[in-house]
Amino acid sequence: MSKLTIIANITAKADSIDLVKSELQKLIDITRAEDGCINYDLHQNNENPAHFLFFENWESTEQWQTHMGAQHLQDYLAATDGAVEAFTVDQMTHVD
């Protein structure tokens, strides 16, 4: 199976940008240590600071699905409940 690329877009509510950013940053080190994580990079939009993007690569879809069920993701969702305006995830495959 080929590697899986994830593009996750998170848009915080205007009054919750700092909270969402802080909670997203908490995910980085613990996720990078997960089995199958190749990279897990957080970006913040220069023109719209409420827009965050995770660029991720995983060795397999199964390993990413395990990540999505992890406790630290559940903790993030609880901590940011009501603070996120929009959240989308795109699963992608690298094309040579």
N, C-alpha and C positions, 0 to 999 in steps of 0.2 A: 504494500500500500504506500502511496506517496504521501509526503509531508502535507500537513494541513496549515493553511494561513488563515488567520482570523483578523478581521478589521472590526473593532467594536467602537461605535460612536456613542458618547455619552454627552448629553447637554444638561447642564445644571440649571436650576431656576436661578434667576438673577441675584436673589438674596442668599443663595446657598453655594456660591462658587467655591469659597474657601473650604467649607465643610466637605463638599464632594471631592475636591482636589486632595485634601488631607486623607480622606478615606481611600481614594484610589491609590495614593502613594503607599499606603499600608499593605496593599496587595502585591507590590512589586517583588520584594525579596522572597516572600514565602512562595509566590507562584514560580519564580525563577528556579527555586529548589525542587519543584515538583518533577516527578518522573515524566519524561517526554517533552518537557518545555525546552525549546531551542532558544527562543528569545521572547521577551515580554516587555515591550517598550511603550511608555506613556508619553503622549504629546498633548500640548495645549495650543489651541489656535491663537495666532498672534493678533488677529483682528477681532475675534469673538472669544474672550477668555472663559466663557461659559461652556465652550465646546472642547471636549477631551476626546482623544483617540488612542486606543490601544492597538498596536501592530504586534501580532503574535505569530509565532510559528511553533507547531507541535509535530512530534514524530508520527502521531496517528490521531484519527478522529476519536478513538476510544480514550486516549489519554486526555484529550481536551474535554471530553464529556465527563471524565472523572474530576477534572479541575472544576468544571461548572457546578458539580455537586458538593464541592469541598466546603468545610465549615467556614473558612475565611471569606468565601463568597457570600455565604448566608449572613455572616456578621456585617459585611459591607452593605448588603441590601437592607438589613435592619437599621443600620446607622444612618443611611441616606433615604429612608422611607419618607416620601413627600418632598424630597429635595431635588429630584431629577425630573426634568421636563420631558426628555426623550432618550431612548436607548435602542440602538439597532446593532445587530451582529450579522456580518457577512462571512460565510465560509467560502474560502477560495483555494484554488490550486494553481501553483506556479506553472506558467506556460513558457517553454524555451523558444 
